[in-house]
Amino acid sequence: MLSNFQDQFASLTVGGLSLGFIYVLIALGYTMVYGVLRMINFANSEVFMYGTFATIIVIRDLFGFTQQSEPATGFRLVYILFLCLIASMLMSGILSIFLELVAYRRLRNRGSNKLAPLISAIGMSIVLAEFMRILTDSRYVGSPRVMEKKSLGTFFGAELRLDNVIIIVAGLILFVSLSQFVQRTRLGKAIRAVSMNEDAAKLMGVNLNFVVSGTFLVGGLMTGAAGFFYVLKYENTSFNIGFELGIAAFTAAILGGIGNIKGAFYGGIALGLLETYASFFLGTQWKAVTVFIVLVFVLYFRPNGVFGEAITQTRA
């Protein structure tokens, strides 16, 4: 077993990195909202799930792909993948804004305690999941293969499959873009200001509602990108897919330090690799168990995460 692991270590690492970047993007949805509101948006898992369905709708209904269709190539493939990514991000981003307006803003304006938005988030999560369950009749929905998953070569013995390379490269670009957005743009600075001190930010003229909606939008866009990458890699989805992925991404955010963008990145990568390695030794049926074990250990031994809950500018 150990010798087989050594032989497949590089390939497992590439697969773990691609899964890790999916976790990173979902974890950023949790992190952005917590950084501003100090609230866990449990409906973010369903925001991810709706992003996966948006991707499949574009592939299947807009471009007419079926299970018997030949995969696209060249410029047409790039065009289709780009539209799928945009559709997934827009679906999740708009849904996130809708959740903020319907489920959270009124409670916040009334000065409710922290428990009320948490209950509202859980309620919206159930509503969204059940709505999709009814629409899909509780069935898994497969995605036609739009791209041939060919090998681009090897790197230190690891097979570089096209879908994994796209996820890793695009995920890294999105993470760096988000980091630059938070650090350099006017809205990003406002988000950091509200994260540091909400009352002081309002006294300085920051529009709190606009900043909160912008935070939900940005977090939703990242989560929607994860939905596209998930369909690209696994080619299926279901109404409850957000639960397992949401728990894993939440664990990644806790592992790195909830509210810390850098922590979400390293936590997602670490969890993706750990889950992939554990699946090799224990079997894929132990993936969810591995996530829960990591969550329990982190909460018990280091509840603030590896990097700690952010307190200053990285808290956004």
Contacts in CASP RR format, 6 or more apart in sequence:
PFRMAT RR
TARGET T0000
AUTHOR 0000-0000-0000
METHOD contacts of the structure
MODEL  1
MLSNFQDQFASLTVGGLSLGFIYVLIALGYTMVYGVLRMINFANSEVFMY
GTFATIIVIRDLFGFTQQSEPATGFRLVYILFLCLIASMLMSGILSIFLE
LVAYRRLRNRGSNKLAPLISAIGMSIVLAEFMRILTDSRYVGSPRVMEKK
SLGTFFGAELRLDNVIIIVAGLILFVSLSQFVQRTRLGKAIRAVSMNEDA
AKLMGVNLNFVVSGTFLVGGLMTGAAGFFYVLKYENTSFNIGFELGIAAF
TAAILGGIGNIKGAFYGGIALGLLETYASFFLGTQWKAVTVFIVLVFVLY
FRPNGVFGEAITQTRA
1 281 0 8 1.000
5 12 0 8 1.000
5 277 0 8 1.000
5 280 0 8 1.000
5 281 0 8 1.000
8 280 0 8 1.000
10 155 0 8 1.000
10 156 0 8 1.000
10 157 0 8 1.000
10 158 0 8 1.000
11 157 0 8 1.000
11 158 0 8 1.000
11 159 0 8 1.000
12 276 0 8 1.000
12 277 0 8 1.000
12 280 0 8 1.000
13 158 0 8 1.000
13 273 0 8 1.000
13 276 0 8 1.000
14 155 0 8 1.000
14 158 0 8 1.000
14 159 0 8 1.000
14 160 0 8 1.000
14 161 0 8 1.000
14 164 0 8 1.000
14 168 0 8 1.000
15 164 0 8 1.000
15 276 0 8 1.000
16 272 0 8 1.000
16 273 0 8 1.000
16 275 0 8 1.000
16 276 0 8 1.000
17 164 0 8 1.000
17 168 0 8 1.000
17 269 0 8 1.000
17 272 0 8 1.000
17 273 0 8 1.000
18 163 0 8 1.000
18 164 0 8 1.000
18 167 0 8 1.000
18 168 0 8 1.000
18 229 0 8 1.000
18 233 0 8 1.000
19 233 0 8 1.000
19 272 0 8 1.000
19 275 0 8 1.000
19 276 0 8 1.000
20 252 0 8 1.000
20 268 0 8 1.000
20 269 0 8 1.000
20 271 0 8 1.000
20 272 0 8 1.000
20 273 0 8 1.000
21 167 0 8 1.000
21 168 0 8 1.000
21 171 0 8 1.000
21 172 0 8 1.000
21 175 0 8 1.000
21 229 0 8 1.000
21 268 0 8 1.000
21 269 0 8 1.000
22 167 0 8 1.000
22 226 0 8 1.000
22 227 0 8 1.000
22 229 0 8 1.000
22 230 0 8 1.000
22 233 0 8 1.000
22 245 0 8 1.000
23 226 0 8 1.000
23 245 0 8 1.000
23 248 0 8 1.000
23 249 0 8 1.000
23 252 0 8 1.000
23 267 0 8 1.000
23 268 0 8 1.000
23 269 0 8 1.000
23 271 0 8 1.000
23 272 0 8 1.000
24 171 0 8 1.000
24 175 0 8 1.000
24 226 0 8 1.000
24 252 0 8 1.000
24 264 0 8 1.000
24 265 0 8 1.000
24 267 0 8 1.000
24 268 0 8 1.000
24 269 0 8 1.000
25 171 0 8 1.000
25 174 0 8 1.000
25 175 0 8 1.000
25 222 0 8 1.000
25 223 0 8 1.000
25 224 0 8 1.000
25 225 0 8 1.000
25 226 0 8 1.000
25 227 0 8 1.000
25 229 0 8 1.000
26 44 0 8 1.000
26 45 0 8 1.000
26 48 0 8 1.000
26 222 0 8 1.000
26 223 0 8 1.000
26 226 0 8 1.000
26 245 0 8 1.000
26 246 0 8 1.000
26 248 0 8 1.000
26 249 0 8 1.000
26 252 0 8 1.000
27 249 0 8 1.000
27 250 0 8 1.000
27 252 0 8 1.000
27 253 0 8 1.000
27 264 0 8 1.000
27 267 0 8 1.000
27 268 0 8 1.000
28 175 0 8 1.000
28 178 0 8 1.000
28 219 0 8 1.000
28 222 0 8 1.000
28 223 0 8 1.000
28 261 0 8 1.000
28 264 0 8 1.000
29 41 0 8 1.000
29 44 0 8 1.000
29 47 0 8 1.000
29 219 0 8 1.000
29 220 0 8 1.000
29 222 0 8 1.000
29 223 0 8 1.000
30 40 0 8 1.000
30 41 0 8 1.000
30 44 0 8 1.000
30 249 0 8 1.000
30 250 0 8 1.000
30 253 0 8 1.000
30 258 0 8 1.000
30 259 0 8 1.000
30 264 0 8 1.000
31 253 0 8 1.000
31 258 0 8 1.000
31 259 0 8 1.000
31 260 0 8 1.000
31 261 0 8 1.000
31 263 0 8 1.000
31 264 0 8 1.000
32 191 0 8 1.000
32 215 0 8 1.000
32 216 0 8 1.000
32 218 0 8 1.000
32 219 0 8 1.000
32 222 0 8 1.000
32 259 0 8 1.000
32 261 0 8 1.000
32 316 0 8 1.000
33 39 0 8 1.000
33 40 0 8 1.000
33 41 0 8 1.000
33 44 0 8 1.000
33 215 0 8 1.000
33 216 0 8 1.000
33 219 0 8 1.000
34 40 0 8 1.000
34 41 0 8 1.000
34 253 0 8 1.000
34 258 0 8 1.000
34 259 0 8 1.000
35 195 0 8 1.000
35 215 0 8 1.000
35 258 0 8 1.000
35 259 0 8 1.000
35 310 0 8 1.000
35 315 0 8 1.000
35 316 0 8 1.000
36 191 0 8 1.000
36 194 0 8 1.000
36 195 0 8 1.000
36 211 0 8 1.000
36 212 0 8 1.000
36 215 0 8 1.000
36 316 0 8 1.000
37 104 0 8 1.000
37 108 0 8 1.000
37 117 0 8 1.000
37 212 0 8 1.000
37 215 0 8 1.000
38 114 0 8 1.000
39 104 0 8 1.000
39 114 0 8 1.000
39 117 0 8 1.000
39 118 0 8 1.000
39 121 0 8 1.000
40 118 0 8 1.000
40 121 0 8 1.000
40 250 0 8 1.000
40 258 0 8 1.000
41 99 0 8 1.000
41 121 0 8 1.000
41 216 0 8 1.000
42 118 0 8 1.000
42 121 0 8 1.000
42 122 0 8 1.000
42 125 0 8 1.000
43 99 0 8 1.000
43 103 0 8 1.000
43 121 0 8 1.000
43 122 0 8 1.000
43 123 0 8 1.000
43 124 0 8 1.000
43 125 0 8 1.000
43 128 0 8 1.000
44 96 0 8 1.000
44 219 0 8 1.000
44 220 0 8 1.000
44 223 0 8 1.000
44 246 0 8 1.000
44 249 0 8 1.000
45 125 0 8 1.000
45 242 0 8 1.000
45 243 0 8 1.000
45 245 0 8 1.000
45 246 0 8 1.000
45 247 0 8 1.000
45 249 0 8 1.000
45 250 0 8 1.000
46 124 0 8 1.000
46 125 0 8 1.000
46 128 0 8 1.000
46 129 0 8 1.000
46 132 0 8 1.000
46 242 0 8 1.000
47 92 0 8 1.000
47 93 0 8 1.000
47 95 0 8 1.000
47 96 0 8 1.000
47 99 0 8 1.000
47 220 0 8 1.000
47 223 0 8 1.000
47 224 0 8 1.000
48 92 0 8 1.000
48 223 0 8 1.000
48 224 0 8 1.000
48 226 0 8 1.000
48 227 0 8 1.000
48 230 0 8 1.000
48 241 0 8 1.000
48 242 0 8 1.000
48 245 0 8 1.000
48 246 0 8 1.000
48 249 0 8 1.000
49 128 0 8 1.000
49 129 0 8 1.000
49 132 0 8 1.000
49 237 0 8 1.000
49 239 0 8 1.000
49 240 0 8 1.000
49 241 0 8 1.000
49 242 0 8 1.000
50 91 0 8 1.000
50 92 0 8 1.000
50 95 0 8 1.000
50 128 0 8 1.000
50 132 0 8 1.000
51 88 0 8 1.000
51 91 0 8 1.000
51 92 0 8 1.000
51 223 0 8 1.000
51 224 0 8 1.000
51 227 0 8 1.000
51 228 0 8 1.000
52 88 0 8 1.000
52 227 0 8 1.000
52 228 0 8 1.000
52 230 0 8 1.000
52 231 0 8 1.000
52 237 0 8 1.000
52 241 0 8 1.000
53 91 0 8 1.000
53 132 0 8 1.000
53 141 0 8 1.000
53 237 0 8 1.000
54 87 0 8 1.000
54 88 0 8 1.000
54 90 0 8 1.000
54 91 0 8 1.000
54 92 0 8 1.000
54 224 0 8 1.000
55 84 0 8 1.000
55 85 0 8 1.000
55 87 0 8 1.000
55 88 0 8 1.000
55 143 0 8 1.000
55 227 0 8 1.000
55 228 0 8 1.000
55 231 0 8 1.000
55 232 0 8 1.000
56 141 0 8 1.000
56 142 0 8 1.000
56 143 0 8 1.000
56 231 0 8 1.000
56 237 0 8 1.000
57 87 0 8 1.000
58 80 0 8 1.000
58 83 0 8 1.000
58 84 0 8 1.000
58 87 0 8 1.000
59 65 0 8 1.000
59 80 0 8 1.000
59 84 0 8 1.000
59 143 0 8 1.000
59 144 0 8 1.000
59 146 0 8 1.000
59 231 0 8 1.000
60 66 0 8 1.000
60 143 0 8 1.000
60 144 0 8 1.000
62 83 0 8 1.000
63 80 0 8 1.000
63 146 0 8 1.000
64 144 0 8 1.000
65 144 0 8 1.000
65 145 0 8 1.000
65 146 0 8 1.000
66 144 0 8 1.000
67 144 0 8 1.000
67 145 0 8 1.000
69 144 0 8 1.000
69 145 0 8 1.000
71 77 0 8 1.000
71 145 0 8 1.000
71 146 0 8 1.000
71 147 0 8 1.000
71 148 0 8 1.000
72 80 0 8 1.000
72 146 0 8 1.000
72 147 0 8 1.000
73 148 0 8 1.000
77 146 0 8 1.000
77 147 0 8 1.000
80 146 0 8 1.000
81 146 0 8 1.000
81 147 0 8 1.000
81 166 0 8 1.000
81 232 0 8 1.000
84 146 0 8 1.000
84 228 0 8 1.000
84 231 0 8 1.000
84 232 0 8 1.000
85 170 0 8 1.000
85 225 0 8 1.000
85 228 0 8 1.000
87 228 0 8 1.000
88 224 0 8 1.000
88 225 0 8 1.000
88 227 0 8 1.000
88 228 0 8 1.000
88 231 0 8 1.000
89 220 0 8 1.000
89 221 0 8 1.000
89 224 0 8 1.000
89 225 0 8 1.000
89 228 0 8 1.000
90 221 0 8 1.000
91 224 0 8 1.000
92 220 0 8 1.000
92 221 0 8 1.000
92 223 0 8 1.000
92 224 0 8 1.000
92 227 0 8 1.000
93 216 0 8 1.000
93 217 0 8 1.000
93 219 0 8 1.000
93 220 0 8 1.000
93 221 0 8 1.000
93 223 0 8 1.000
93 224 0 8 1.000
95 128 0 8 1.000
95 220 0 8 1.000
96 216 0 8 1.000
96 217 0 8 1.000
96 219 0 8 1.000
96 220 0 8 1.000
96 223 0 8 1.000
97 213 0 8 1.000
97 214 0 8 1.000
97 216 0 8 1.000
97 217 0 8 1.000
99 121 0 8 1.000
99 124 0 8 1.000
99 216 0 8 1.000
100 212 0 8 1.000
100 213 0 8 1.000
100 216 0 8 1.000
101 213 0 8 1.000
102 124 0 8 1.000
103 117 0 8 1.000
103 120 0 8 1.000
103 121 0 8 1.000
103 123 0 8 1.000
103 124 0 8 1.000
104 117 0 8 1.000
104 120 0 8 1.000
104 121 0 8 1.000
104 212 0 8 1.000
105 209 0 8 1.000
105 212 0 8 1.000
107 116 0 8 1.000
107 117 0 8 1.000
107 120 0 8 1.000
108 117 0 8 1.000
108 212 0 8 1.000
129 239 0 8 1.000
129 240 0 8 1.000
129 242 0 8 1.000
129 243 0 8 1.000
130 239 0 8 1.000
132 239 0 8 1.000
133 239 0 8 1.000
133 240 0 8 1.000
135 239 0 8 1.000
136 238 0 8 1.000
136 239 0 8 1.000
138 239 0 8 1.000
139 238 0 8 1.000
140 236 0 8 1.000
140 237 0 8 1.000
140 238 0 8 1.000
141 236 0 8 1.000
141 237 0 8 1.000
141 238 0 8 1.000
142 235 0 8 1.000
142 236 0 8 1.000
142 237 0 8 1.000
143 231 0 8 1.000
143 235 0 8 1.000
143 236 0 8 1.000
143 237 0 8 1.000
145 235 0 8 1.000
147 162 0 8 1.000
147 163 0 8 1.000
147 232 0 8 1.000
148 162 0 8 1.000
149 161 0 8 1.000
149 162 0 8 1.000
149 163 0 8 1.000
150 161 0 8 1.000
150 162 0 8 1.000
151 159 0 8 1.000
151 160 0 8 1.000
151 161 0 8 1.000
151 162 0 8 1.000
152 160 0 8 1.000
152 161 0 8 1.000
152 162 0 8 1.000
152 165 0 8 1.000
153 159 0 8 1.000
153 160 0 8 1.000
154 160 0 8 1.000
163 232 0 8 1.000
163 233 0 8 1.000
164 233 0 8 1.000
166 229 0 8 1.000
166 232 0 8 1.000
167 229 0 8 1.000
167 232 0 8 1.000
167 233 0 8 1.000
170 225 0 8 1.000
170 229 0 8 1.000
171 225 0 8 1.000
171 229 0 8 1.000
174 222 0 8 1.000
174 225 0 8 1.000
175 265 0 8 1.000
178 218 0 8 1.000
178 222 0 8 1.000
178 261 0 8 1.000
179 261 0 8 1.000
181 187 0 8 1.000
181 188 0 8 1.000
181 218 0 8 1.000
182 188 0 8 1.000
182 191 0 8 1.000
182 192 0 8 1.000
182 261 0 8 1.000
182 316 0 8 1.000
183 313 0 8 1.000
187 211 0 8 1.000
187 214 0 8 1.000
188 316 0 8 1.000
190 201 0 8 1.000
190 206 0 8 1.000
190 207 0 8 1.000
190 210 0 8 1.000
190 211 0 8 1.000
191 211 0 8 1.000
191 214 0 8 1.000
191 215 0 8 1.000
191 218 0 8 1.000
191 316 0 8 1.000
192 313 0 8 1.000
192 315 0 8 1.000
192 316 0 8 1.000
193 200 0 8 1.000
193 201 0 8 1.000
193 204 0 8 1.000
193 206 0 8 1.000
194 201 0 8 1.000
194 206 0 8 1.000
194 208 0 8 1.000
194 211 0 8 1.000
194 212 0 8 1.000
194 316 0 8 1.000
195 310 0 8 1.000
195 313 0 8 1.000
195 315 0 8 1.000
195 316 0 8 1.000
196 312 0 8 1.000
196 313 0 8 1.000
196 315 0 8 1.000
198 208 0 8 1.000
201 208 0 8 1.000
201 211 0 8 1.000
202 208 0 8 1.000
215 316 0 8 1.000
226 245 0 8 1.000
226 249 0 8 1.000
230 237 0 8 1.000
230 241 0 8 1.000
230 245 0 8 1.000
231 237 0 8 1.000
244 288 0 8 1.000
247 288 0 8 1.000
247 291 0 8 1.000
247 292 0 8 1.000
247 295 0 8 1.000
248 271 0 8 1.000
248 272 0 8 1.000
248 275 0 8 1.000
248 291 0 8 1.000
249 268 0 8 1.000
250 295 0 8 1.000
251 271 0 8 1.000
251 291 0 8 1.000
251 292 0 8 1.000
251 294 0 8 1.000
251 295 0 8 1.000
251 298 0 8 1.000
252 264 0 8 1.000
252 267 0 8 1.000
252 268 0 8 1.000
252 270 0 8 1.000
252 271 0 8 1.000
252 272 0 8 1.000
253 259 0 8 1.000
253 263 0 8 1.000
253 264 0 8 1.000
253 267 0 8 1.000
254 295 0 8 1.000
254 298 0 8 1.000
254 299 0 8 1.000
254 303 0 8 1.000
254 305 0 8 1.000
255 263 0 8 1.000
255 267 0 8 1.000
255 268 0 8 1.000
255 270 0 8 1.000
255 271 0 8 1.000
255 294 0 8 1.000
255 298 0 8 1.000
255 305 0 8 1.000
255 306 0 8 1.000
256 263 0 8 1.000
256 264 0 8 1.000
256 266 0 8 1.000
256 267 0 8 1.000
256 268 0 8 1.000
256 270 0 8 1.000
256 305 0 8 1.000
256 306 0 8 1.000
256 307 0 8 1.000
256 308 0 8 1.000
257 263 0 8 1.000
257 264 0 8 1.000
257 267 0 8 1.000
257 304 0 8 1.000
257 305 0 8 1.000
257 306 0 8 1.000
257 307 0 8 1.000
257 308 0 8 1.000
257 309 0 8 1.000
257 310 0 8 1.000
258 305 0 8 1.000
258 309 0 8 1.000
259 309 0 8 1.000
259 310 0 8 1.000
259 314 0 8 1.000
259 315 0 8 1.000
259 316 0 8 1.000
260 307 0 8 1.000
260 308 0 8 1.000
260 309 0 8 1.000
260 310 0 8 1.000
260 314 0 8 1.000
260 315 0 8 1.000
261 310 0 8 1.000
261 314 0 8 1.000
261 316 0 8 1.000
262 307 0 8 1.000
262 314 0 8 1.000
263 305 0 8 1.000
263 306 0 8 1.000
263 307 0 8 1.000
263 308 0 8 1.000
266 306 0 8 1.000
266 307 0 8 1.000
267 306 0 8 1.000
271 291 0 8 1.000
271 294 0 8 1.000
274 290 0 8 1.000
274 294 0 8 1.000
275 287 0 8 1.000
275 290 0 8 1.000
275 291 0 8 1.000
278 286 0 8 1.000
278 287 0 8 1.000
278 290 0 8 1.000
279 286 0 8 1.000
279 287 0 8 1.000
279 290 0 8 1.000
282 290 0 8 1.000
298 305 0 8 1.000
302 308 0 8 1.000
309 315 0 8 1.000
310 316 0 8 1.000
END
